[in-house]
Structure formats: C-alpha cells, structure tokens
Amino acid sequence: MGDPSTARDVVVLGSSISALMTAAWLKHRQPELSVTVVGPRVGEEQRPVVGESLVEPAILFFLELGMGPYLEARHELKNGLTFYHKLAPDDPSDRRYSVHMPMDELYHRARQLHRPAFDIELARVARRLGVEFVEGRASEVEVGRGRAEHRVRGEDSAHGRGFEIEASFVVDATGRRRLLGRQVTRYLRPDQAQRSAFWFRLADFDPLLPGLELSWRRPARYDLWLSTHHFMGKGNWIWGIPLRGEGGERLLSMGITWRPDLFEGDIRSIDDFLAQAEGEHPAIAQMVRSGRVLDAQHYRNYLYKAEQVYSGDGWFLVGDAAGSVDPLYSTGLSMTVVQIEQIDEIIRRRRGPGISNAEIGDLQALWMMIAGLRQADIGDQYRTMNDPFHACLRRYWNLCGWFNGVLPLWFNGYFSDPAAARVLRRFFAAGVGSTQAAWALFEGVSKQLGTVDQSDFDRLLDFDWLINRRFDCRPEEVRKHLSRLLWKRARLRLNLISMAGPRHLSGQIAPLVREFILAALVRTLVFRHPALRGVGVQRGVPGRAGSARS
C-alpha cells in the first residue's frame, strides 16, 4: 500500500463487492490510473451475508477480470432462473406446480456466489491489477467543484493514524451507509409498493424437489437444482440459491421478499418464515425444518433511490449507494456492471477528449430509465404473483426484453456511449404504452381462463423461442435482435388472442401495428442514426461462460 496521505486518480469508498468491482475494473481497463479502495479489511465490513445469484452481464464481467477458473472451482453453477407457479394457490396441501425455466442450457451460464469467499478473492484480483487499499473507515468527503480535487479523510486502522487523500474522482460504494451520497443528493423512498425481506442460510437439509409434484412443457436438459429457484405466492415470492460452503458442503441461501401493502403479516424470525411457508409452500417448510439455520437477516421497507448518481464534478454513486433493488430477476450486480462501465467511460473521456455535463447526464438518465422500468415492472407484479398464468406471462414479456433488447445493446457498449444513450432513452420510453397494453391483455386472458393446468401453459409460445441465448453478437447484428424482440412480443399477443378469442383484439391493434412496423424499421432505418453507428466494444471474454461441468 502506498502513502495514504497523498494524491490518487480515483478513490473508491467501501470494501464490499460493488467497491471491489469498481476498483478492479477501472484498473483493468485503464492501468495507468492510480486507484485506492478505502474501507474495512475485506470480509470484515458489517454487512448481512447473502448469496449472490449472477446473470449474464455480471458473470461476463468477472470472466473478463480473469476469474473464470476460480468461479468454476469454488462457486456453484447456475443454469438460469426457475419459477414455480402453484396450480392451486389457495390449497396448502396441493403440491402441484407448473415449472418454467429455459429447457435447454443457456449459452452463457452463470454462478451462485458464496459471498464471504468471493469478496476476498475479488480483492486479491484487484491487488494483482495494482489497486491500493487503505484499511480503515472514511469519515468525511470534501467535494471539489468543477475539476478541483476531492479530499477524503478518515482513520487508517492498520497503521493507527488519520489520513487525507486527494483524488480527481471519488466513487461511493459504501452501500446503505451512503457516506458521500447523503451529502451530494437526495434519496427518494416510495410510499407505495415498498419491499421487505427476510433471509437465512441453511445447511444439512433434505432435498426439496422430490417433495413436489412438478409439471412442465418438457424436462430441462440439465440439473434443475443448479438454478435460482422462485416460488410465487400472494404478494410475495420465496427464493432458493444453492451455494457451496467453505469446505464444499451444500448450503442454501433462502428468503422471502414481499410488498407490505399486499402481504398480510410480517416476518422477523425463522418461526415466522415457517408459518408463512406452511400456508403456501409446505414442502419448503419441511425442508427448512430438516436442516440447520446458520444465520438470519431482515430488511424492512428497504427501497430507496438517489436522485443523482453521477456528477460532472467527478463523483459517482454505485450499488446500494445509488439505490436498492428487488432481486426477483437477479439483476442487481448486473445493473452495477452497467454503472461501472459508464463510470469507466466518463473517466476515460474526462482525462482525454472530454465529456460535457449534458453527456454525463445522458448516461445517468439511461441507467436510471432501464433500472426504473425494470423495478416498476417487478413492483407491479406482486399483484399477480399468486395468479399462475398471469404471473408467467409477465415474466415471459420481461425476459424477452432482457435477452433480445437489453443484453445485445449492453454487450456492444451502447449503454456507455452518451450519444447512443440519448437515442435509446427515446426508444425505451416509446415502448411503455405497448407494454401496459400487454399487461392488460395478460390480465384479461388469465381471468377468462380461470383455473389453469399445465395444458394451458403448453399452448403458449415456447419460452426457449422467446429468449435469445446468443446476445453476444457483433454491433451490426444488434438491429436484428431488436427487430426480433418486437416480432416475438407481437407474436405473443397474437398467441394469446388465438387462445382466448377476438374479444381481446380491440385493445391490441395499435400496439400490434406499432410492433410490426418498428420491427421492420429497426432493421432498415433506425440504426442509420449517426449516434448508433460505430458504437461497439471489444469484450475480452474468454469463451463460453460457465462451460465447465460441475
């Protein structure tokens, strides 16, 4: 470690996963930067322990940092997301579930992180890349204006002395502490659709899946247990994340997230969790009772978001310092990846050709729009989670957009280009009305069908056709994937109208026409826009993610 009382290019506040990701990536992409992490010794931050279920951007991010062999050796394989919809949601004794997941393997498979071990290894990677660490606690940030230096002060606990570090850029990754964030921006907390969560780690448990009566379109071509499990309930959902313990033993991160305005009661203990599970998913309660609970945590009404996350003055908020998320689709760290790549580009341009405050605002606004649309969608889904058919359709729509739209654009660097970000904001905003029309269609068809069984789900479009495994395309192919997104969503509307009859057509004519026209325009005209030409990044991802067998 260098002298803690000197100047750096970048200071990252905090030493948990978002801080380590930011520091390692900046040093990886811009080796000439001097980057210092200021925070407690890695692994000693007072944070709740929880498993991290990765999806595509996050796993590819860690692979580019060279962590592939370590992840394969130490952390459990993840074959995607698996959702369990109870066919008789009001009957606790009925153990029939319709199960929905990719039936074939994803091309880029992810990992389930055992966080205590992973954070320590990520810190080693950062050190090898040249990141410096000051083990202690920052207590004050003096924000410079314009291009003035920022000053970070605190206590270096390893050497028993105070420190002051000057930096051109400062990143707040202190999580819910929000050391800098509370000073430079306001945080908004929604009055409605808040979220609460209770979770724990479980060891020595009996298998869960044999105790369920499962049905699906066709069996998965992989070990179903090696996925992130979601059990849908009334105003809530329960997750299960398989992990490997310190000695390779089987562990399970399990928890429940709920909307307090739609959920009866509260969950503050394992006994509360068991009582809730008995009323909706007794097999889960049975499994938990068979095992040994290692620890338990809870958050109450935990949603918040910052009004501003980037500044032309050279400060940034990432991870939980920028806002909290609902983990339904496991995209928390992946949205942090988008932020880190934007911050990397802002710093690169600030040190080189230059970047205006308006361009920084364009990047921030795009990230906020993508995060906001996804979180608003998830929050609204709590109204329908115990309606198996409706909930399934909402997920099909969401993940079709993720795989065919968000991922190809992210992979090719469009989210980190200010001019492209300005155009894409208009593209995403223009789709809100069509999405809301789709939600109305889903609700109407579900009400008409009433009680459903697996044969009703089998009449839907195949989920494997709706997603896009090879989003890792060349820049010139992005338009093809966006066109397919619009075409697939239009086909899903028509699929439902054919199932439920023409009475549902009237509210769908306009969005159908829009989707078919845009599908053609995206292929031929939209990407001729000057802001969308020439965008593309070379990602140093070594081969297929998660290719090794576990």
Secondary structure as GFF3:
##gff-version 3
##sequence-region A 1 550
A	DSSP	beta_strand	7	13	.	.	.	ID=ss1
A	DSSP	alpha_helix	17	29	.	.	.	ID=ss2
A	DSSP	beta_strand	35	39	.	.	.	ID=ss3
A	DSSP	beta_strand	52	53	.	.	.	ID=ss4
A	DSSP	alpha_helix	56	64	.	.	.	ID=ss5
A	DSSP	alpha_helix	68	74	.	.	.	ID=ss6
A	DSSP	beta_strand	76	78	.	.	.	ID=ss7
A	DSSP	beta_strand	81	86	.	.	.	ID=ss8
A	DSSP	beta_strand	96	100	.	.	.	ID=ss9
A	DSSP	beta_strand	110	113	.	.	.	ID=ss10
A	DSSP	alpha_helix	115	129	.	.	.	ID=ss11
A	DSSP	beta_strand	132	142	.	.	.	ID=ss12
A	DSSP	beta_strand	150	156	.	.	.	ID=ss13
A	DSSP	beta_strand	161	172	.	.	.	ID=ss14
A	DSSP	three_ten_helix	175	177	.	.	.	ID=ss15
A	DSSP	alpha_helix	181	184	.	.	.	ID=ss16
A	DSSP	beta_strand	187	188	.	.	.	ID=ss17
A	DSSP	beta_strand	196	203	.	.	.	ID=ss18
A	DSSP	three_ten_helix	209	211	.	.	.	ID=ss19
A	DSSP	beta_strand	213	215	.	.	.	ID=ss20
A	DSSP	beta_strand	228	233	.	.	.	ID=ss21
A	DSSP	beta_strand	236	244	.	.	.	ID=ss22
A	DSSP	beta_strand	250	258	.	.	.	ID=ss23
A	DSSP	alpha_helix	270	280	.	.	.	ID=ss24
A	DSSP	alpha_helix	282	290	.	.	.	ID=ss25
A	DSSP	beta_strand	292	299	.	.	.	ID=ss26
A	DSSP	beta_strand	305	306	.	.	.	ID=ss27
A	DSSP	beta_strand	315	317	.	.	.	ID=ss28
A	DSSP	three_ten_helix	319	321	.	.	.	ID=ss29
A	DSSP	alpha_helix	332	351	.	.	.	ID=ss30
A	DSSP	alpha_helix	357	381	.	.	.	ID=ss31
A	DSSP	alpha_helix	388	401	.	.	.	ID=ss32
A	DSSP	pi_helix	402	406	.	.	.	ID=ss33
A	DSSP	alpha_helix	407	411	.	.	.	ID=ss34
A	DSSP	three_ten_helix	414	416	.	.	.	ID=ss35
A	DSSP	alpha_helix	418	430	.	.	.	ID=ss36
A	DSSP	alpha_helix	432	449	.	.	.	ID=ss37
A	DSSP	alpha_helix	454	458	.	.	.	ID=ss38
A	DSSP	alpha_helix	463	466	.	.	.	ID=ss39
A	DSSP	three_ten_helix	475	477	.	.	.	ID=ss40
A	DSSP	alpha_helix	478	500	.	.	.	ID=ss41
A	DSSP	three_ten_helix	502	504	.	.	.	ID=ss42
A	DSSP	three_ten_helix	506	508	.	.	.	ID=ss43
A	DSSP	alpha_helix	509	524	.	.	.	ID=ss44
A	DSSP	three_ten_helix	526	528	.	.	.	ID=ss45
A	DSSP	three_ten_helix	530	532	.	.	.	ID=ss46
###
